[in-house]
Amino acid sequence: MAKQWSEFTTAQRTGVVAAGALELALTLTAAVDLVHRPAEQVRGPKLAWWPLLLVQPIGPVGYLLVGRRSD
């Protein structure tokens, strides 16, 4: 059975909140970059990256590391 939030220690709660904040920051960074980056500087179609950004945490990290061209 899954733990209830009240059963987590303070350190565990802090870790969960920090991980969530990091995922949110990565997703927002990737989304803003995708909006402003010209299609020629994106590997693959821009429309294909949008649903991938929702796959946490692989999508945003994948876009930031692989999806952008640095030409």
C-alpha positions as CSV (number, residue, x, y, z in Angstrom):
1,M,0.0,0.0,0.0
2,A,1.2,3.5,-0.8
3,K,2.3,5.9,1.9
4,Q,0.1,8.8,2.8
5,W,1.7,12.3,2.6
6,S,1.5,12.5,6.4
7,E,3.6,9.4,6.7
8,F,6.6,10.9,4.9
9,T,9.4,12.4,7.0
10,T,10.3,16.1,6.5
11,A,13.4,15.1,4.4
12,Q,11.2,12.9,2.2
13,R,8.6,15.7,1.7
14,T,11.4,18.1,0.9
15,G,12.8,15.7,-1.7
16,V,9.5,15.2,-3.4
17,V,8.8,18.9,-3.6
18,A,12.4,19.6,-4.9
19,A,12.0,16.9,-7.5
20,G,8.7,18.3,-8.6
21,A,10.1,21.8,-8.8
22,L,13.0,20.5,-10.9
23,E,10.7,18.7,-13.3
24,L,8.5,21.8,-13.6
25,A,11.6,24.0,-14.3
26,L,13.0,21.7,-16.9
27,T,9.6,21.4,-18.7
28,L,9.1,25.2,-18.7
29,T,12.6,25.8,-19.9
30,A,12.2,23.3,-22.7
31,A,8.7,24.6,-23.7
32,V,9.9,28.3,-23.8
33,D,12.9,27.3,-25.9
34,L,10.7,25.2,-28.2
35,V,8.3,28.2,-28.8
36,H,11.1,30.7,-29.5
37,R,13.5,28.4,-31.5
38,P,13.1,28.5,-35.3
39,A,12.1,25.1,-36.8
40,E,15.4,24.9,-38.6
41,Q,17.2,24.7,-35.3
42,V,15.1,21.8,-33.9
43,R,15.9,18.2,-34.7
44,G,12.7,16.7,-36.0
45,P,9.3,18.4,-36.3
46,K,8.5,20.9,-33.5
47,L,5.0,19.4,-33.2
48,A,6.4,16.0,-32.4
49,W,8.3,17.5,-29.4
50,W,5.2,18.9,-27.6
51,P,3.8,15.6,-26.5
52,L,7.2,14.4,-25.6
53,L,7.7,17.3,-23.2
54,L,4.9,15.7,-21.1
55,V,6.9,12.5,-20.6
56,Q,8.6,13.2,-17.3
57,P,11.5,13.6,-16.9
58,I,12.8,12.1,-20.1
59,G,11.0,14.4,-22.6
60,P,12.3,17.8,-21.4
61,V,15.8,16.4,-20.8
62,G,15.8,14.7,-24.2
63,Y,14.7,17.9,-25.9
64,L,17.3,20.0,-24.2
65,L,20.1,17.6,-24.8
66,V,19.2,16.2,-28.3
67,G,16.3,18.2,-29.8
68,R,18.1,21.5,-30.2
69,R,20.6,22.2,-33.0
70,S,23.5,24.4,-32.0
71,D,24.5,25.2,-35.6
